[in-house]
Amino acid sequence: MGLKPNIEFFQKIGVETDDRGYIIADNRQRTNVKGVFAVGILKGAFRLLIVGAAHGTIAAQKIYEYIKKPYWAGEDEK
């Protein structure tokens, strides 16, 4: 791990980043690209392993919910 995130792939698919290269995600770890979640290289996040682990847990739960929910059910914004 370095000080500059390696996010070239994410930029190619249109994921928004800040001027330092950190991915912008909401509190459910969702990016602006539907179905793409981010952990560990987020704008405003503490750069600590324990925070990354917590974000990973949140993302895993939200990804599971995203995959299991039928497309016609809409997205819950709670």
Buried (B, 14 or more C-beta within 10 A) or exposed (E): EEEEBEBEEBEEEEBEBEEEBBBBBEEBBBBEEEEBBBBBBBBEBEEEEEBBEBBBEBBEEBBEEBEEEEEEEEEEEE
